[in-house]
Amino acid sequence: MWASGWASGWASGWASGWASGWASGWASGWASGWASGWASGWASGWLRESDKS
């Protein structure tokens, strides 16, 4: 369902944001990783719901 797709995408984005934040200059690396993960969570949530309908 939508929520599970969003949550898994968000969680993986949060984790990758942490990793990229540690690797590069902290705040900017974390923010960009978090934002891209959040966006991918949205996209995967939408795709899962549209597949069902």
C-alpha positions in Angstrom: 0.0 0.0 0.0 1.0 3.6 -0.3 2.2 4.1 3.2 4.5 1.1 3.2 6.1 2.2 -0.1 6.6 5.7 1.2 8.0 4.6 4.6 10.5 2.2 3.1 11.7 4.8 0.6 11.9 7.5 3.3 13.9 5.2 5.6 16.4 4.2 3.0 16.8 7.9 2.0 17.3 8.8 5.6 20.0 6.1 5.9 21.7 7.2 2.7 21.5 10.8 3.9 23.4 9.8 7.0 26.1 8.0 5.0 26.6 10.8 2.5 26.6 13.3 5.3 29.4 11.6 7.0 31.3 11.2 3.8 31.0 14.8 2.6 30.6 18.1 4.4 28.0 17.2 7.0 24.8 19.3 6.7 24.7 19.7 3.0 25.4 16.0 2.4 22.8 14.9 4.9 20.2 17.3 3.5 20.7 16.3 -0.1 20.6 12.6 0.7 17.5 13.0 2.9 15.7 15.0 0.2 16.4 12.5 -2.6 15.3 9.7 -0.3 12.1 11.5 0.6 11.4 12.0 -3.1 12.1 8.4 -4.0 9.8 7.4 -1.1 7.0 9.5 -2.6 7.6 8.0 -6.1 7.6 4.4 -4.9 4.5 5.0 -2.9 2.7 6.4 -5.9 3.9 3.6 -8.2 2.7 0.9 -5.8 -0.8 2.5 -5.5 -1.1 3.1 -9.3 -0.2 -0.5 -10.0 -3.2 -1.7 -7.9 -5.8 0.5 -9.6 
